[in-house]
Amino acid sequence: MRIWFQLAAGTFLSYAQNKFFYISTMPSPRISTSFPNDIYFLTCTVIEWIDIFTKPEYFRVLTDSLTFCQKQKGLIVYAYVFMTNHIHFIAQSNQSPLHAIIRDFKRHTTKEIKKLLLTDNRHYINTLLSHSYARKHGSDFQIWQRENFAEHIQSEAMMLSKVEYIHQNPVKKNYVIQPENWFYSSARFYTMNNEDLVKLHRLSGENIVVPGTTWN
């Protein structure tokens, strides 16, 4: 059973499975059509904030998919973190439109994760996903929320702030003590030069040189 409470214009609070979820009917930030090749801070979140990414093979779907997008679609990744129910990353594209890359990334990872859930007999999660009120109309199975909450990176200060936010995410969740201790994070690259999982475009100190972008 799901109960809805209207908090303010365009914002609702939903209660289900003993949890509260904020549902906003207001438009979410999108990748700007005026600046399609610029850098964006992006967030992909599992519907209902379900903890799907709890085993290495599920994280591997994410890393393999990002790597494919880098090699085949021109995706450039500057920083990332994979959490148990959402991912953050800073990226741009020098080839395919960024919004199309994210769309394809979500489609492919949904197919692969669905296979894993069936193989692992995670029936409870499958049931939650299949019956979620957050699903897109007409969809019988959905993993990701439709929104990407894209934030246009418009300054060096904003870039550094978002990188710090990404790297501190596992620390704030009390998963690790130091950012670099979280295996699925670019913090390992910036502190230990470890990019075993995802190849990154390095941010060089205070002078960030980013192809195709000019900041005032």
C-alpha positions as CSV (number, residue, x, y, z in Angstrom):
1,M,0.0,0.0,0.0
2,R,1.3,3.5,-0.9
3,I,0.2,6.7,0.7
4,W,0.8,10.1,-0.8
5,F,1.1,13.5,1.0
6,Q,1.4,16.8,-0.8
7,L,4.1,18.9,0.8
8,A,4.2,21.9,-1.5
9,A,3.3,22.8,-5.1
10,G,4.6,20.1,-7.3
11,T,6.2,18.0,-4.5
12,F,4.8,14.9,-2.9
13,L,5.9,12.6,-0.1
14,S,5.2,8.9,-0.8
15,Y,5.2,6.2,1.9
16,A,5.7,2.5,0.9
17,Q,7.6,-0.5,2.1
18,N,8.1,1.3,5.4
19,K,10.1,4.1,3.7
20,F,9.4,7.7,2.6
21,F,10.2,8.9,-0.9
22,Y,10.1,12.4,-2.2
23,I,8.5,12.7,-5.6
24,S,8.8,15.9,-7.5
25,T,6.6,16.8,-10.4
26,M,8.7,19.8,-11.2
27,P,11.0,19.6,-14.2
28,S,14.5,18.3,-13.3
29,P,17.7,19.8,-14.6
30,R,18.6,18.5,-18.0
31,I,21.7,18.6,-20.3
32,S,21.4,22.0,-22.0
33,T,20.8,22.0,-25.8
34,S,22.7,25.2,-25.9
35,F,25.8,23.6,-24.3
36,P,25.6,19.9,-25.3
37,N,29.4,19.4,-25.4
38,D,30.2,21.0,-22.0
39,I,30.9,19.2,-18.8
40,Y,28.1,18.1,-16.5
41,F,27.7,16.6,-13.0
42,L,25.3,13.7,-13.5
43,T,23.4,11.5,-11.0
44,C,21.7,8.2,-11.9
45,T,19.6,6.8,-9.1
46,V,17.8,3.5,-8.7
47,I,14.1,3.9,-8.4
48,E,12.9,3.8,-4.8
49,W,16.6,4.0,-3.8
50,I,16.8,0.2,-3.8
51,D,20.3,-1.1,-2.9
52,I,21.0,-3.1,-6.0
53,F,24.8,-2.6,-6.2
54,T,25.9,-4.9,-3.4
55,K,28.0,-7.4,-5.2
56,P,31.1,-7.1,-7.5
57,E,29.3,-8.4,-10.6
58,Y,26.7,-5.6,-10.4
59,F,29.4,-2.9,-10.1
60,R,31.2,-4.6,-13.1
61,V,28.1,-3.9,-15.3
62,L,28.6,-0.2,-14.5
63,T,32.3,-0.1,-15.1
64,D,32.1,-2.2,-18.3
65,S,29.3,0.0,-19.6
66,L,31.1,3.3,-18.9
67,T,34.2,1.9,-20.6
68,F,32.2,0.9,-23.7
69,C,30.8,4.4,-23.9
70,Q,34.3,5.9,-23.6
71,K,35.7,3.7,-26.4
72,Q,32.7,3.7,-28.8
73,K,30.8,6.9,-28.1
74,G,33.4,9.5,-27.1
75,L,32.5,9.8,-23.4
76,I,35.1,11.6,-21.3
77,V,34.9,10.9,-17.5
78,Y,36.7,13.2,-15.0
79,A,35.4,11.7,-11.7
80,Y,32.9,9.1,-10.5
81,V,31.6,7.1,-7.6
82,F,29.3,4.1,-7.6
83,M,27.2,3.7,-4.5
84,T,24.8,0.9,-3.6
85,N,21.7,2.7,-5.1
86,H,23.0,5.6,-7.2
87,I,26.0,6.8,-9.1
88,H,27.6,10.3,-9.6
89,F,30.0,11.2,-12.3
90,I,31.4,14.2,-14.1
91,A,31.6,13.8,-17.8
92,Q,31.3,15.3,-21.3
93,S,31.4,13.9,-24.8
94,N,33.5,14.7,-27.9
95,Q,31.5,12.5,-30.2
96,S,27.9,11.3,-29.5
97,P,25.5,13.7,-27.7
98,L,25.9,13.3,-24.0
99,H,22.2,12.9,-23.4
100,A,22.1,10.0,-25.9
101,I,25.1,8.3,-24.2
102,I,23.4,8.5,-20.8
103,R,20.2,7.1,-22.3
104,D,22.1,4.2,-23.9
105,F,24.1,3.6,-20.7
106,K,20.8,3.3,-18.7
107,R,19.2,1.0,-21.2
108,H,22.2,-1.4,-21.4
109,T,22.8,-1.5,-17.7
110,T,19.1,-2.2,-17.1
111,K,19.2,-5.2,-19.4
112,E,22.4,-6.6,-17.8
113,I,21.3,-6.0,-14.2
114,K,17.9,-7.6,-14.9
115,K,19.7,-10.8,-16.0
116,L,21.8,-10.7,-12.8
117,L,18.8,-10.3,-10.6
118,L,17.1,-13.3,-12.2
119,T,20.3,-15.4,-11.9
120,D,20.7,-14.4,-8.3
121,N,17.1,-15.1,-7.5
122,R,16.7,-11.7,-5.9
123,H,13.0,-12.0,-6.2
124,Y,12.2,-9.3,-3.6
125,I,14.1,-6.7,-5.5
126,N,12.6,-7.8,-8.8
127,T,9.2,-7.4,-7.3
128,L,9.9,-3.9,-6.0
129,L,11.2,-2.8,-9.4
130,S,8.4,-4.4,-11.3
131,H,5.7,-2.8,-9.1
132,S,7.3,0.6,-8.4
133,Y,5.0,3.6,-8.8
134,A,8.1,5.4,-10.0
135,R,8.3,3.4,-13.2
136,K,7.8,5.2,-16.5
137,H,4.2,4.7,-17.8
138,G,4.1,1.6,-19.9
139,S,7.3,0.1,-18.6
140,D,7.2,-3.4,-17.1
141,F,10.7,-3.2,-15.7
142,Q,12.8,-0.2,-14.8
143,I,15.9,0.3,-12.7
144,W,16.9,3.9,-13.1
145,Q,14.9,7.0,-12.3
146,R,14.2,9.0,-15.5
147,E,16.0,12.1,-14.2
148,N,19.8,12.6,-14.5
149,F,19.8,15.8,-12.4
150,A,22.4,17.3,-14.8
151,E,24.3,20.2,-13.4
152,H,26.3,22.3,-15.9
153,I,29.8,22.8,-14.7
154,Q,30.5,26.5,-15.4
155,S,33.7,27.2,-13.4
156,E,36.8,25.6,-12.0
157,A,35.5,26.2,-8.5
158,M,32.3,24.3,-9.3
159,M,34.3,21.5,-10.8
160,L,36.5,21.0,-7.8
161,S,33.5,21.2,-5.5
162,K,31.7,18.5,-7.3
163,V,34.8,16.3,-7.4
164,E,35.1,16.7,-3.7
165,Y,31.4,15.9,-3.2
166,I,31.8,12.7,-5.3
167,H,34.8,11.5,-3.4
168,Q,33.3,12.2,0.0
169,N,30.1,10.4,-0.7
170,P,31.2,7.0,0.7
171,V,32.8,8.7,3.7
172,K,29.6,10.5,4.5
173,K,27.7,7.2,4.3
174,N,30.3,5.7,6.8
175,Y,31.3,3.1,4.2
176,V,35.0,4.0,4.6
177,I,37.2,6.4,6.5
178,Q,39.2,7.8,3.6
179,P,37.7,8.4,0.1
180,E,40.4,6.3,-1.6
181,N,39.4,3.3,0.5
182,W,36.1,3.0,-1.5
183,F,37.0,0.7,-4.4
184,Y,34.4,2.1,-6.8
185,S,35.6,5.7,-6.9
186,S,37.9,8.0,-8.8
187,A,39.4,9.0,-5.5
188,R,41.7,6.0,-6.0
189,F,43.0,7.5,-9.2
190,Y,43.6,11.0,-7.8
191,T,45.4,9.7,-4.7
192,M,47.0,6.5,-5.8
193,N,47.0,6.8,-9.6
194,N,44.9,3.7,-9.8
195,E,42.5,3.5,-12.7
196,D,42.0,-0.2,-12.9
197,L,38.2,0.2,-13.2
198,V,37.5,3.3,-15.3
199,K,40.0,5.3,-17.4
200,L,39.8,9.0,-16.5
201,H,40.8,12.3,-18.0
202,R,43.0,13.8,-15.2
203,L,42.3,17.1,-13.6
204,S,45.7,18.8,-13.3
205,G,46.0,20.6,-10.0
206,E,44.5,24.1,-9.8
207,N,44.8,24.7,-13.6
208,I,42.1,22.4,-15.0
209,V,42.5,22.1,-18.8
210,V,39.4,20.7,-20.3
211,P,39.0,20.2,-24.1
212,G,36.3,22.3,-25.7
213,T,35.4,24.4,-22.6
214,T,36.2,28.0,-21.7
215,W,35.5,29.4,-18.3
216,N,35.6,33.0,-17.3
